[in-house]
Amino acid sequence: MIKFNNPSQETPYLIFKEIYNKSINAKQSNIDAITIASYSSIDKEVSARYVNLKFIQDKEFIFFSNYKSLKSKDFLSHPQITALIFWNTINVQIRMKAKIKATSRDYNLEYFANRDKKKNALAISSHQSSYIKTHDDIHKNYKVVYNNDDLTKCPEHWGGYSFIPYYFEFWEGHESRLNKRDVYEMKSNEWEHGILQP
């Protein structure tokens, strides 16, 4: 589930919430799964992965991650991303473009302190994206942290990421392949609406 905190009343956000509610009613699984595509200006490569979108606060989309992960390095080298959601129960795809940034330390501390302790133990113990010899190493590190660490204290290497889209594309699929594509793009501080061919 995605938690909406005082979401923006601007048109693309209202459309997003309407589609989200339709998807909820259609029993969409993994409704908080969102693909984040990033670019590394160092490696000259594009990467994509799923993350769990936790909040939409006003205009900000927020998820959490390890700040030492590969995607975090991508964000530092090139802060522009593309985000993609596909809710198959209603055959709708939402594509967004945005600049991404880390959330504040105070925000991370408050959120982490109220999270499930098992999730926190994993966040503390995991060296995300680093190579290991066996899966047993993960379980051993997790157990050590779970039994010995303060699971309410957010580590420096973990926190949130926030992005505010400047581009939304709402794609609605149809059996006829005459798919509907509505675009909202921020230009001169106003949303411009356009329609794209299928």
Secondary structure, DSSP 8 states (H G I E B T S, - for coil): --EEES---SHHHHHHHHHHHHHHHTT-TTTTEEEEEEEETTTTEEEEEEEE--EEETTEEEEEEETTSHHHHHHHH--EEEEEEEETTTTEEEEEEEEEEE--HHHHHHHHHTS-HHHHHHHHH--TT---S-HHHHHHHHHHHHHHS-TTS--TTEEEEEEEEEEEEEEE--TTS--EEEEEEEETTEEEEEEE--
